[in-house]
Amino acid sequence: MKKISTLIAFLLIIIVIGPFINVRKHLIEHKKPIVETIQAYPEPDFARVMFLGMNAFAADLIFTKAQYYYGSHYITDRTYSLLEQMVRVVMALNPDLKFVIPFAEAAISSMRTPEAIESANSLLKLGHKLYPDDYLFVFNQGYNYYIYLGEMEKAYPLMYQGARMKDSPERLFWLVSRVATAGGGYKLGYEYTKEKLKTAKDKHMIDQFEKELLHYSNLISLSDAVEKYTQQTGKSPDKEMKELIRSGFLKSIPEDVFGGQYFFDEKDRKVKTTTEGDRAYKKKQEQKKLEELEKKKSEINFEVN
């Protein structure tokens, strides 16, 4: 009887192995398309019913997909239109995954558009509802309004409220008080991004924060040079700040890692940048490649003629 059972098992393995190899080959050659639509993810309230009994597992699975979604778009177009919905579903299924909201908020706000900031702040409001004693969910709303949109009227009350909450770092309130001074906002951006970098684990998020640190560092250096120049000469530099180089206050104007250009705004008396974020940087790199390709084509055509 034992020999018959072994023989049957062996025959079943032989029968199954052929179709298995063919199916595996088909899956490798015909990759399943990635669905990237809002409709692919249920509404948060429905998700609780949909995954009844397996909510924690489903939350982990969807967050893994969210990380993959962020990583794949970070190396392509750097837009994250589905991330808010994905995270809302995750938090509905498992509110204990507190770290998911800051992760998504940092990714979405890096797009630097008014729509993106509202989306990021919408998640922060959800975080404040779930964790009312955590300063981060209040402070970051104001920080986003100020750093990315320059809307001080919306930003300051939120930053002030967050900085005065029980567990907020002592230095945070001092940084907020510096926002109104020249260059204070950039120093706030630098210091706060440095703190976020300490806890970042995703490699793309680390790269994003490192670029932002360099960006703020450049703005701080330029602002300091403008301040010294103004104090010593009694006048403001030109818009392109070339006078800072001629006068020895700077060796050169640094390149904006996001593809923009730094300039001095006489009206606001502040160093600014034309950058639109990482998308502008990617677009500039793609334009360079196209120009090089066109140049090579022209050289080939010239040689042929």
C-alpha positions as CSV (number, residue, x, y, z in Angstrom):
1,M,0.0,0.0,0.0
2,K,2.8,2.3,0.9
3,K,4.5,1.7,-2.5
4,I,1.3,2.4,-4.3
5,S,0.8,5.7,-2.5
6,T,4.4,6.7,-3.3
7,L,3.9,5.8,-6.9
8,I,0.7,7.9,-7.1
9,A,2.4,10.9,-5.5
10,F,5.3,10.6,-8.0
11,L,2.9,10.5,-10.9
12,L,1.0,13.5,-9.7
13,I,4.2,15.5,-9.4
14,I,5.1,14.6,-13.0
15,I,1.6,15.6,-14.2
16,V,1.6,18.9,-12.3
17,I,5.2,20.0,-13.1
18,G,4.6,20.5,-16.8
19,P,1.7,22.9,-16.4
20,F,3.5,24.7,-13.6
21,I,6.5,25.4,-15.8
22,N,4.3,26.7,-18.6
23,V,2.3,28.9,-16.3
24,R,5.5,30.3,-14.7
25,K,7.0,31.0,-18.2
26,H,3.8,32.8,-19.2
27,L,3.8,35.0,-16.1
28,I,7.4,36.0,-16.7
29,E,6.8,36.8,-20.3
30,H,3.5,38.5,-19.7
31,K,3.8,40.7,-16.6
32,K,0.5,41.7,-15.0
33,P,-0.2,45.4,-15.5
34,I,-0.1,47.6,-12.4
35,V,-3.5,49.1,-11.7
36,E,-3.0,52.8,-10.8
37,T,-6.5,54.3,-10.3
38,I,-8.4,55.5,-7.3
39,Q,-11.0,52.9,-8.0
40,A,-8.4,50.1,-7.3
41,Y,-8.6,51.0,-3.6
42,P,-11.8,50.8,-1.5
43,E,-13.2,53.7,0.5
44,P,-11.8,53.5,4.1
45,D,-15.1,52.7,5.7
46,F,-15.8,49.9,3.3
47,A,-12.3,48.5,3.7
48,R,-13.1,47.7,7.4
49,V,-15.9,45.5,6.3
50,M,-14.2,44.1,3.2
51,F,-11.2,42.7,5.1
52,L,-13.1,41.7,8.2
53,G,-10.9,39.6,10.4
54,M,-7.8,40.3,8.4
55,N,-7.5,44.1,8.8
56,A,-4.0,44.2,10.2
57,F,-2.7,41.9,7.5
58,A,-4.5,43.9,4.7
59,A,-3.1,47.1,6.1
60,D,0.5,45.8,6.0
61,L,-0.1,44.5,2.4
62,I,-1.5,47.9,1.2
63,F,1.3,49.8,2.9
64,T,3.9,47.6,1.1
65,K,2.1,48.5,-2.1
66,A,2.2,52.2,-1.1
67,Q,6.0,52.0,-0.6
68,Y,6.4,50.3,-4.0
69,Y,4.2,52.9,-5.6
70,Y,6.3,55.7,-4.0
71,G,9.6,54.2,-5.0
72,S,8.5,53.5,-8.6
73,H,7.2,57.0,-9.1
74,Y,10.2,58.6,-7.4
75,I,12.5,57.3,-10.1
76,T,10.1,58.3,-12.9
77,D,7.7,61.3,-12.7
78,R,7.8,62.0,-9.0
79,T,4.0,62.4,-8.7
80,Y,2.0,60.5,-6.1
81,S,-1.7,61.1,-6.8
82,L,-2.9,57.8,-5.3
83,L,-0.8,57.9,-2.1
84,E,-3.3,59.8,0.0
85,Q,-6.1,57.3,-0.8
86,M,-3.8,54.3,-0.1
87,V,-2.8,55.6,3.3
88,R,-6.4,56.5,4.3
89,V,-7.3,52.8,3.7
90,V,-4.2,51.6,5.7
91,M,-5.1,53.8,8.7
92,A,-8.8,52.7,8.5
93,L,-7.7,49.1,8.7
94,N,-4.9,49.6,11.3
95,P,-4.7,53.0,13.1
96,D,-1.7,51.8,15.0
97,L,0.5,52.3,11.9
98,K,1.2,55.8,13.0
99,F,4.5,56.2,11.0
100,V,2.6,55.7,7.7
101,I,1.2,59.2,7.7
102,P,4.5,61.2,8.0
103,F,5.9,58.9,5.3
104,A,3.1,59.7,2.9
105,E,3.0,63.4,3.8
106,A,6.7,63.9,3.1
107,A,6.3,62.2,-0.3
108,I,3.2,64.1,-1.3
109,S,4.4,67.5,-0.1
110,S,7.7,67.1,-2.1
111,M,5.5,67.7,-5.3
112,R,5.3,71.4,-4.1
113,T,2.0,72.2,-5.8
114,P,-0.9,73.8,-3.9
115,E,-3.0,70.7,-4.6
116,A,-0.2,68.4,-3.3
117,I,0.1,70.5,-0.1
118,E,-3.6,70.3,0.6
119,S,-3.5,66.5,0.0
120,A,-0.5,66.2,2.4
121,N,-2.2,68.4,5.0
122,S,-5.4,66.4,4.7
123,L,-3.4,63.3,5.9
124,L,-1.9,65.3,8.7
125,K,-5.4,66.3,9.9
126,L,-6.3,62.7,9.9
127,G,-3.2,62.0,12.0
128,H,-4.2,64.8,14.4
129,K,-7.6,63.2,14.8
130,L,-6.1,59.8,15.6
131,Y,-3.2,61.2,17.7
132,P,-4.4,64.6,19.2
133,D,-1.4,64.9,21.5
134,D,1.3,64.5,18.8
135,Y,2.7,68.0,17.8
136,L,4.0,66.7,14.5
137,F,0.6,66.4,12.9
138,V,-0.2,70.0,13.7
139,F,3.2,71.6,13.2
140,N,3.7,70.0,9.8
141,Q,0.6,71.5,8.4
142,G,1.9,75.0,9.1
143,Y,5.4,74.0,7.9
144,N,4.0,72.9,4.6
145,Y,2.0,76.1,4.1
146,Y,5.0,78.2,4.9
147,I,7.9,76.4,3.2
148,Y,6.1,75.3,0.0
149,L,3.4,77.9,-0.6
150,G,4.6,80.9,1.4
151,E,1.2,81.3,3.1
152,M,2.3,82.8,6.4
153,E,-1.3,83.7,7.5
154,K,-2.2,80.0,7.4
155,A,1.2,78.7,8.5
156,Y,2.1,80.6,11.6
157,P,-0.9,79.7,13.9
158,L,-0.4,76.0,13.1
159,M,3.4,76.1,13.6
160,Y,3.0,78.0,16.8
161,Q,0.4,75.6,18.1
162,G,2.5,72.6,17.3
163,A,5.7,74.1,18.7
164,R,3.9,74.8,22.1
165,M,2.5,71.3,22.5
166,K,3.7,69.1,25.3
167,D,6.2,66.8,23.6
168,S,7.5,69.2,20.9
169,P,11.3,69.8,20.9
170,E,12.4,72.9,22.8
171,R,14.4,74.2,19.8
172,L,11.3,74.1,17.6
173,F,9.6,77.1,19.2
174,W,12.8,79.1,18.8
175,L,13.0,78.2,15.1
176,V,9.4,79.2,14.6
177,S,10.1,82.6,16.2
178,R,12.9,83.1,13.6
179,V,10.5,82.5,10.7
180,A,9.7,86.2,10.5
181,T,13.3,87.3,10.2
182,A,15.4,87.3,7.0
183,G,16.5,83.7,6.2
184,G,14.7,82.3,9.2
185,G,12.4,80.2,7.1
186,Y,15.3,78.5,5.4
187,K,17.0,77.7,8.6
188,L,13.7,76.2,9.9
189,G,13.5,74.1,6.7
190,Y,17.1,73.0,7.1
191,E,16.9,72.0,10.8
192,Y,13.5,70.3,10.5
193,T,14.5,68.4,7.4
194,K,17.6,67.3,9.2
195,E,15.5,65.9,12.0
196,K,13.2,64.1,9.5
197,L,16.3,62.6,7.8
198,K,17.3,61.0,11.1
199,T,14.2,58.8,11.2
200,A,13.9,58.1,7.4
201,K,14.4,54.5,6.4
202,D,13.1,54.3,2.8
203,K,16.1,54.9,0.5
204,H,14.2,57.2,-1.9
205,M,12.9,59.2,1.1
206,I,16.5,59.5,2.4
207,D,17.6,60.7,-1.1
208,Q,14.7,63.2,-1.1
209,F,15.6,64.7,2.3
210,E,19.3,64.9,1.4
211,K,18.5,66.9,-1.7
212,E,16.2,69.2,0.4
213,L,19.0,69.7,2.9
214,L,21.4,70.8,0.2
215,H,18.7,73.1,-1.2
216,Y,18.2,74.8,2.1
217,S,21.9,75.0,2.8
218,N,22.3,76.9,-0.5
219,L,19.5,79.3,0.3
220,I,21.0,80.0,3.8
221,S,24.5,80.6,2.4
222,L,23.1,83.0,-0.2
223,S,20.9,84.8,2.3
224,D,23.9,85.3,4.7
225,A,26.0,86.6,1.8
226,V,23.3,89.1,0.8
227,E,22.9,90.3,4.4
228,K,26.7,90.9,4.8
229,Y,26.8,92.7,1.4
230,T,23.9,94.9,2.4
231,Q,25.4,95.8,5.7
232,Q,28.8,96.7,4.2
233,T,27.6,98.5,1.1
234,G,24.3,99.9,2.2
235,K,22.6,98.6,-0.9
236,S,21.0,95.4,-2.2
237,P,22.7,93.1,-4.8
238,D,21.4,92.7,-8.3
239,K,18.7,90.1,-9.1
240,E,21.2,87.5,-10.3
241,M,23.5,88.2,-7.3
242,K,26.6,88.5,-9.6
243,E,27.7,91.5,-7.5
244,L,28.2,89.2,-4.6
245,I,30.8,87.3,-6.6
246,R,32.5,90.4,-7.9
247,S,32.7,91.8,-4.4
248,G,34.2,88.6,-2.9
249,F,31.2,87.7,-0.8
250,L,30.7,84.5,-2.8
251,K,32.9,82.3,-5.0
252,S,30.0,81.2,-7.2
253,I,26.2,80.9,-7.2
254,P,25.4,77.2,-6.4
255,E,23.3,75.1,-8.7
256,D,19.8,74.3,-7.5
257,V,19.5,70.5,-7.1
258,F,15.9,70.8,-8.3
259,G,16.7,72.4,-11.6
260,G,15.8,76.0,-10.8
261,Q,17.9,79.1,-10.4
262,Y,18.5,81.3,-7.3
263,F,17.7,85.0,-7.4
264,F,17.3,88.0,-5.1
265,D,13.8,89.3,-4.8
266,E,14.1,93.1,-4.2
267,K,10.5,93.5,-3.3
268,D,10.5,90.8,-0.5
269,R,14.3,91.4,0.2
270,K,14.8,87.7,0.2
271,V,16.7,85.0,-1.8
272,K,14.4,82.8,-3.7
273,T,14.5,80.0,-6.3
274,T,12.6,79.4,-9.5
275,T,12.5,75.7,-8.7
276,E,9.3,73.7,-9.1
277,G,10.6,70.7,-7.3
278,D,12.0,67.4,-8.4
279,R,9.8,67.3,-11.5
280,A,11.5,70.4,-12.9
281,Y,14.9,68.7,-12.3
282,K,13.8,65.6,-14.1
283,K,12.4,67.6,-16.9
284,K,15.6,69.5,-17.3
285,Q,17.6,66.3,-17.4
286,E,15.3,64.8,-20.0
287,Q,15.6,68.0,-22.1
288,K,19.3,67.8,-22.0
289,K,19.2,64.2,-23.3
290,L,16.9,65.3,-26.1
291,E,19.2,68.1,-27.0
292,E,22.2,65.9,-27.1
293,L,20.3,63.3,-29.2
294,E,19.2,66.0,-31.7
295,K,22.8,67.3,-31.8
296,K,24.1,63.8,-32.6
297,K,21.5,63.4,-35.3
298,S,22.5,66.8,-36.8
299,E,26.1,65.8,-36.8
300,I,25.4,62.5,-38.5
301,N,23.2,64.2,-41.2
302,F,25.9,66.8,-41.8
303,E,28.5,64.1,-42.3
304,V,26.2,62.2,-44.7
305,N,25.5,65.3,-46.8
